[in-house]
Amino acid sequence: MTDEAVDRFAAELAAEIEEGLSDEAPFSANIFTRLVLERLEEAGHFDAAFDLHQEGRLGQAAYRIDGYAFDKERARLDLFTTIYRGELPATRIPTAEVSRAIERALRFAGACMDGLADRLEPSNTDASDLARSIQLEAPRIMIIRIVVLSDGVLATAPLTASDWNGRIVEHEAYDIVRLQRILGEGETRSDISVDLVALTGAPVPCLHVPSGDGDYDAYLLVLPGEVLSRIYDRYGVRLLELNVRAFLGLQGRKSVNAELRRTIVEQPSMFLAFNNGIVATVDAIDLDEEGGGPLAIRALRGLQIVNGGQTTASLHRARRKESLSLDRVAVPIKIIRVGGADLAEMVGSVSRAANRQNTVQLADFSANDPFHHQVETLANNTWLDDGRGRWFYERARGAYVAAEQKASYRKTEYQTFRSLTPKTRRFSKLDLARYLSAWAGLPHRVCLGGQKNFHFFMQRMKDEPPPPPDAEWFQRLIAIAILYRAVERVIRAMKFPAYRAQIVSYLVAGLSHRTGGRIDFAQVWSSQAISLELEALVRSWAPQIDAAMRQSAGQRNPSEWYKKEECWSEIRERLPAFSEPLPPELSYGEAPAMNGTSGRPAVSAEDYDRIARCMTVDAACWLEAAEKGQRAKVLHWKVAGICRTIAGYAAGGWVRKPSAKQARYALEALAAVEQAGILSPPEGDHQNIAAD
């Protein structure tokens, strides 16, 4: 890393901040915080981190934060405090200023626990909700991490961990040098450094097993379960980036493995005998070879758990969530330091071989899953209609910057790269999961935050493998991305006081639900924008969606309620209706065929109303109408088949939705069966639903 690289990164970040300035976002420090938190979340350093500027005074003492993240899995509260200079080149930040920022953030945590929520302005909903959450969760918060974000260079490292009111207080800093290393160079594993001496009090004895051909070195050792849990506490799923199960919702599991838990509770000393152990890779290993004693490991750099992620996360959950003691738990570990072999190939082989002892299939997803390679290939080969640009899928973190730097060696290549693939057309794995989850009717999952939503997204793809993506699928994805980003832009401009990101996800999901998941994707792809008419519709829907969300929350904490499936179920029933004239993306029809036959008629507001009415009828009613209607010869077998298809949609939670044509035939069928008097007396919303 050179000073020149840091200066270039700082200049690019400053340009992005300048572009983001507007009437609704007039402060550079706030934009810096938002951009950095978004990028660090993509890099796996934080999960569900939100920017929130809040400052005030308690007597003569000031408090201040610029963002937060609440990790209930690890019983940890992260509070972010920003020191923003806006100077190029970056200047040094004095240690005293860093210490003051940390003190102000910690003072905010204390104020929240002492009832700050009751003293805040009622209009300050974001801050009051956070303060109330901290107050309610205070007994369960074990760790408070104060994170300093800065566009300057910190003179020294932040203070070491300390105790505060019976809790551990950790300090961490991301200055411009570290941000460039993580976000600019895309560093991931090498940022993970584990000091075993600090964790255990002494180097950990090990047995060295060389491969013989120089491809790798293996080290066998045993770690206390407490130490492994603390390592996971510090780095979380970043330890599992190369694990075939890293993105299968490990943190989302509701209970620790039953056998593992039973062993911890009843026979902790037998854990080593019963458990298969862990396989890990490292970039570098610090050995203690002095004194004539047994070989021992002092530190590890670039640690990645290739097999055993379930064990690691489960031990952590047992200690944090269930307060189980790990004092007598020992975990066998095999550490592989790759030498001449290719790391990615070695990890893949180790993963496949190690996981064959379990029920994991080779199709399990990870950061290097073939699906993401396919999307990357499609992005590289799918050009816009004018042939002058394409979208950039950042499958691997830092890929865009790496490609940009590679192009910068020649001025003409650099200009071409920026012209063909501007940053506005860059999207990441987390973005992809956010767009597709919202469109699939899972806005509550999007509200969980980028990493957790991605975990659920990958798990859903594992459970229901989709067809391989093709060019048409990719264009549809980009159309959804354009719509999502347009909704974000409109919501920002409307200056909602709180929960803008949640409103975006619910509004996009609402549009998908009302349209049956079908809009004119081809038109959006072709124009690379949504129409002014659709923007106007979004603008009219936004306050109605916001009101419905707040009304459904009632006395509950909105930020937590919006993460619940029950919330989406309620909002789904309160979506605004469409009216004529419809935006062109919604009123689309098929073009006439080459032989002169007419295409499909344009979709009308009445069609969408029929689709909505279909989705108020439960699966049992649709099945009954199909069976009794066909048996009584009231319905043609093809029409009965449509009713059965829609019953399947209903049973699946309306992940798939009826088309306009299906809805018309189905409602006519339901009306015919009701008129014939052969349908059971209605108990729910489907009463008279077929009537126009």
LODREN-797318 format. One record per residue (C-alpha): residue in three letters; x, y, z. Coordinates in steps of 0.1 Angstrom, whole numbers, plus 2048, in hexadecimal, padded with zeros to 3 digits. Example, Ala and Ser with C-alpha at 12.3 -4.5 7.8 and 13.67 -1.06 7.14 Angstrom:
ala87B7D384E/ser8897F5847/
This chain:
met800800800/thr80E8227F6/asp805845801/glu7FB84B7DD/ala7E282F7DE/val7D383D7FE/asp7D18607EF/arg7C08537D0/phe7A78407E4/ala7A085E7FA/ala79B8747DC/glu78285C7CC/leu76F8597ED/ala76E87F7F0/ala7608817CD/glu7458697D6/ile73C87D7F5/glu73B89D7E0/glu72388C7C7/gly70C8817E4/leu7078A47F2/ser6E48B17EE/asp6C98C4801/glu6BE8A5813/ala6E289A81B/pro6F68BB81F/phe7118AE836/ser73089D829/ala73788B849/asn71587A848/ile71A86E824/phe73D86282D/thr72F84D849/arg71483E833/leu72B836817/val74582682D/leu72C811841/glu71C804821/arg73E7FA813/leu74A7EB834/glu72A7D7836/glu7307CA813/ala7537C181E/gly7457AC83B/his7537C2857/phe7307CB864/asp70D7BE861/ala6EE7D5860/ala7017F4867/phe6ED815864/asp6F8839863/leu6E884E87D/his6F5870889/gln6EB8788AC/glu6FB8908C4/gly6F18A28E4/arg6FB8AA907/leu6F789B92A/gly6FE8B7941/gln7208C4937/ala72A8A5924/ala72489F900/tyr71A87F8EE/arg71A8768C9/ile7188598B1/asp71785888B/gly70A834886/tyr703813897/ala6FF7EE893/phe6ED7D78AB/asp6F97B38AA/lys6E37A08C1/glu6F377F8B7/arg71378A8C7/ala7037A08E1/arg7167BD8D3/leu70E7E18CD/asp7247F48B3/leu72481A8B5/phe73582D899/thr74485089D/thr751863880/ile76F87B87E/tyr76C88B85C/arg7858A5850/gly77E8A882A/glu7A28B0824/leu7B88A3807/pro7D189580D/ala7C588582D/thr7D289484D/arg7DB88486E/ile7C088288A/pro7CF8888AD/thr7CA86D8C6/ala7B88848DE/glu79D88B8C4/val7988668BF/ser7958608E4/arg77B87C8E7/ala76786D8CB/ile76784A8DC/glu75D85A8FD/arg74086C8ED/ala73384C8DD/leu7368388FD/arg72485490F/phe7078508F6/ala70482B8FF/gly703834924/ala6E884F91D/cys6D383690A/met6D481D927/asp6C983993F/gly6AA84292B/leu6B685A910/ala69984F8FA/asp680861910/arg69388290D/leu6978838E7/glu6808968D0/pro6628818C5/ser66A8898A0/asn68D8798A4/thr68085689F/asp6A0845893/ala6B48508B2/ser69884A8CA/asp6928278BD/leu6B781F8C0/ala6B982E8E3/arg69A81A8EE/ser6A97FA8DE/ile6CA7FF8F1/gln6B7805911/leu6A27E590D/glu6C07D0902/ala6D87DE91C/pro6D77BF933/arg6E17A9915/ile6FC7C0906/met71D7B190F/ile7347C48F7/ile7347E88EB/arg74B7EF8CE/ile7538138C6/val75E8178A2/val76F836896/leu76B83E871/ser781859862/asp78D867841/gly7AD870853/val7CB85C85F/leu7CA852884/ala7EA85A896/thr7E883B8AC/ala7D281C8AF/pro7B28208C4/leu7B28178E9/thr7B27F38F3/ala7937E1901/ser7877EB923/asp76A7E493B/trp74C7FB93F/asn72F7F4956/gly7367CF954/arg7397CF92E/ile7577CB917/val75E7EB903/glu7727E68E4/his7808018CD/glu7877FF8A8/ala79081888E/tyr78D81B868/asp7A283885C/ile7A9840838/val7C7829837/arg7B380B844/leu79581382E/gln7AC81480F/arg7BA7F2819/ile7987E281E/leu7837F4804/gly79D8007EB/glu7B27E17E9/gly7967C97F2/glu7A97B980E/thr79679F822/arg7A8782832/ser7C9793839/asp7B67AC84F/ile7AE78F867/ser7CA78C880/val7C677489E/asp7DF7788BB/leu7DD7578CD/val7F57628E8/ala7DE77E8F2/leu7BF7678F1/thr7CE749904/gly7EB758917/ala806743905/pro80E7358E3/val7F87178DA/pro80B6F78D5/cys8076E68B3/leu8126C989E/his8226D387C/val81A6BC85E/pro82B6C783E/ser81B6BC81D/gly83C6B080E/asp8386C17ED/gly8376E57FA/asp8136EC7F1/tyr8086F1815/asp8116ED839/ala7F86DF853/tyr7F76E5878/leu7E36D2890/leu7D86E28B1/val7BD6E58CB/leu7AC7068D4/pro79670D8F2/gly7717128E8/glu7717338FA/val78E7408E4/leu77E7348C4/ser75D7458CF/arg7707668D6/ile7817658B4/tyr75E7618A3/asp75277D8BA/arg76C7948AB/tyr76A78B886/gly74877A881/val74076D85F/arg76077C850/leu77175D85E/leu75B748846/glu76075A825/leu76F73B815/asn758723827/val73F711810/arg72471882A/ala72F73B832/phe71074C823/leu6F573382D/gly6E774784A/leu6FE73B865/gln6F675887B/gly6D1754875/arg6CE731884/lys6B67328A1/ser6C57178B6/val6E77078BB/asn6EB6E48AE/ala6DA6CD8C6/glu6F76B38C9/leu7116CE8CC/arg6FD6E08E7/arg6F86BF8FA/thr71D6B88FA/ile7256DB907/val70C6D8923/glu7106B492D/gln7336A9922/pro7486C8919/ser7686B591E/met75D69D902/phe7596B88E8/leu77B6B18D9/ala77368C8D6/phe7506918C7/asn7566AE8B0/asn7666AC88D/gly7796CC894/ile7816E987D/val7956EC85D/ala7A470F857/thr7BC72083F/val7D473D847/asp7E8755832/ala80475684C/ile80C74586D/asp824752889/leu83573589A/asp8477348BB/glu86571E8B4/glu87C7298D0/gly88571A8F1/gly8876F68E6/gly8646EF8EF/pro8476E28D9/leu83F6F68BA/ala8237108C2/ile80F72A8B0/arg81074E8BB/ala7F975E8A1/leu7E5758881/arg7DF770864/gly7C476C84A/leu7B175185D/gln79574184B/ile77F725858/val77A70F83A/asn7676F384C/gly7586F686E/gly74571686B/gln72770687A/thr73B6FB899/thr74B71E89D/ala72A73189B/ser7187188B1/leu73371B8CC/his7307408CB/arg70A73F8CD/ala70C7268EA/arg72273F8FD/arg71075F8F4/lys6EC7568F0/glu6E8739908/ser704743921/leu71372091F/ser73671C92D/leu751712915/asp76C70E92F/arg7706E992A/val76A6E9905/ala7886E28EE/val7866E38C8/pro79E6D08B1/ile7AB6E6894/lys7BE6DF875/ile7CE6FE866/ile7DB6FE843/arg7F4718837/val7F4717811/gly816719801/gly81A7117DC/ala7F67067D6/asp7DA71D7CA/leu7C67297E8/ala7A472A7D7/glu7A97077C8/met7B66FA7E9/val7997087FD/gly7806FA7E5/ser7906D77E7/val7926D980D/ser76E6E580F/arg7606CA7F9/ala7746AE80B/ala76D6BA82E/asn7486C0829/arg74169E81A/gln74069183E/asn7206A6843/thr7006AB830/val70D6CA81D/gln70A6C77F7/leu7246D37DE/ala7096EC7D2/asp70B6FF7F3/phe7127247EE/ser7307397F8/ala7407597ED/asn74F7477CF/asp72F7357C5/pro72B72E7A0/phe70B7437A0/his71F7627A8/his73975978D/gln71C756774/val70E77877E/glu73178777A/thr735778758/leu71378574D/ala71C7A875A/asn73C7A7746/asn72B79B726/thr7097AD727/trp70B7CF717/leu6F17EA718/asp6DC7EE6F9/asp6F180A6EC/gly7107F46EF/arg722810703/gly722803726/arg71B7E673E/trp7157DF762/phe7327D477A/tyr72A7B7792/glu7437B97AF/arg7437947B7/ala7637977CB/arg7677B57E2/gly77F7CF7D3/ala77B7C17B0/tyr76E7E27A2/val78C7F67B0/ala7A47DB7A4/ala7967DD781/glu797803783/gln7BB80378E/lys7C57EB773/ala7B5801759/ser7C6820768/tyr7E881575B/arg7DD824739/lys7CA844738/thr7B483A71B/glu7AC81872B/tyr7A382A74C/gln78B84273A/thr77B825727/phe776811747/arg76682E75A/ser75083673B/leu744812736/thr74180875A/pro73C826770/lys738822796/thr713828792/arg710807780/arg7247F379A/phe7117DB7B1/ser71C7C17CA/lys71079F7D7/leu6FE7B17F3/asp6ED7C97DA/leu6E27AB7C5/ala6D279A7E3/arg6C17BA7EE/tyr6B17C07CC/leu6A579D7C6/ser6997977EA/ala6847B67E9/trp6757AD7C7/ala66E78A7D4/gly6587987EF/leu67179580C/pro6767B9817/his6787AE83B/arg69779B833/val6A77B9822/cys6A07CC842/leu6B77B4855/gly6D57C4844/gly6EC7BC827/gln6FF79E835/lys6E178C846/asn6CB792828/phe6E7783812/his6E8765829/phe6C375F825/phe6C57657FF/met6E074B7FB/gln6CD732811/arg6AE7387FC/met6C17317DC/lys6CF7117EC/asp6AC7057F6/glu69D70E7D4/pro6B970E7BA/pro6AF72679D/pro6B671F778/pro6D972B76E/pro6D8751767/asp6D875C743/ala6D977E731/glu6B3783735/trp6B577C75A/phe6D279475E/gln6BF7B074C/arg6A27AA763/leu6B97AC781/ile6C77CD775/ala6A47DA76F/ile69B7D2793/ala6BB7E379E/ile6B380278B/leu69080379A/tyr69D7FD7BD/arg6B78197BA/ala69D8307AB/val68782A7C9/glu6A48317E0/arg6AA8527CF/val68685C7D1/ile6838537F6/arg6A38667FF/ala6958857ED/met675883801/lys688887822/phe67686D837/pro68187285B/ala68A84D860/tyr68A82A852/arg69183582E/ala6A3814825/gln686800833/ile66D814820/val68080E800/ser6817E8804/tyr65B7E680D/leu6527FD7F0/val6657E87D7/ala6567C97E5/gly6347D97E4/leu6387E27BF/ser6427BE7B8/his6257B07CB/arg60B7C77BA/thr6197C0797/gly61C79B79C/gly64279F799/arg63E7A8774/ile6477CA766/asp6567D4745/phe67A7CA74E/ala6857CD72A/gln67B7F2729/val68D7FA749/trp6AC7E873D/ser6AA7FA71B/ser6A681D72A/gln6BC816749/ala6A382A75D/ile67F829769/ser66684175A/leu65B862769/glu63885276D/leu646835782/glu65A84E797/ala63A86179D/leu6298417A8/val6458397C0/arg64385C7CE/ser61D8587D4/trp6228367E4/ala63E83F7FB/pro62B852816/gln60F837815/ile62881B81A/asp63982E836/ala618834847/ala60E80F844/met62F804852/arg62D81B870/gln609811876/ser6117EC875/ala62E7F288E/gly6178018A8/gln6298018C9/arg6457EA8BD/asn6687F58B5/pro6657FD88F/ser6887F3886/glu6837D0895/trp65F7CD888/tyr6687D4864/lys67F7B5865/lys66279E86C/glu64F78A852/glu62E793865/cys6357B885C/trp6377B1837/ser61779C83A/glu6057BA848/ile6147D4830/arg60B7BD812/glu5E67C181B/arg5E97E781C/leu5FA7EE7FB/pro5ED80B7E7/ala5D98037C7/phe5E280C7A4/ser5CE82478F/glu5CE82F76B/pro5E383A759/leu5FE821763/pro62382775E/pro63081873E/glu6447FE751/leu6237F1760/ser60C7F4742/tyr6227E072B/gly6167C8711/glu6277B16F8/ala6307BF6D6/pro61E7B16B7/ala62E7926A9/met640791688/asn62377F677/gly60C79C67F/thr5F978C69B/ser5F17A46B8/gly6067A36D7/arg5FA7A16FB/pro5E47BE705/ala5F27D771D/val5EE7D1742/ser5D47E7753/ala5CE7F3777/glu5B07DC777/asp5C87BF76F/tyr5DE7C778D/asp5BF7CA7A2/arg5B57A7798/ile5D879A7A1/ala5D57AA7C3/arg5B279B7C9/cys5BF7797BF/met5DA77C7DA/thr5C07827F6/val5B275E7F0/asp5C3742802/ala5D07227F3/ala5B570C802/cys5997217F1/trp5AB71F7CF/leu5AF6FA7D1/glu58B6F57DC/ala57E70A7BF/ala5946F67A7/glu5896D47B3/lys5646DB7B8/gly5616F0799/gln5716D6782/arg55D6B9792/ala53C6CC78E/lys5476D576A/val5436FA772/leu5686FF769/his57C6F374B/trp59A6DE756/lys5B26F8749/val5A271375E/ala5A26FC77C/gly5C76F7775/ile5CC71D778/cys5BB71D79A/arg5D17017A5/thr5F0714799/ile5E57337AD/ala5DF71D7CB/gly6037137C9/tyr60D7377C8/ala5F973E7E7/ala6077207F9/gly62A72D7F1/gly62374E801/trp61E7607E0/val64375E7D7/arg6357587B4/lys61776C7AB/pro5FB769791/ser5FD77A76F/ala5E2791763/lys5D477674D/gln5D475C769/ala5C4774781/arg5A777C769/tyr5A0757762/ala5A374D786/leu58C768794/glu57275F779/ala57573B784/leu5717447A8/ala5527587A0/ala54373B78C/val5497227A8/glu53A73B7C1/gln51B7407AB/ala51671A7A8/gly5157197CE/ile52E6FD7D1/leu5497107E4/ser54B70C80A/pro53F72B81D/pro55B74481D/glu56E74A83E/gly587765833/asp58F77F81B/his58576C7FC/gln560773802/asn5527837E2/ile5767897D7/ala56C77E7B4/ala55379A7AF/asp55F7B879B/
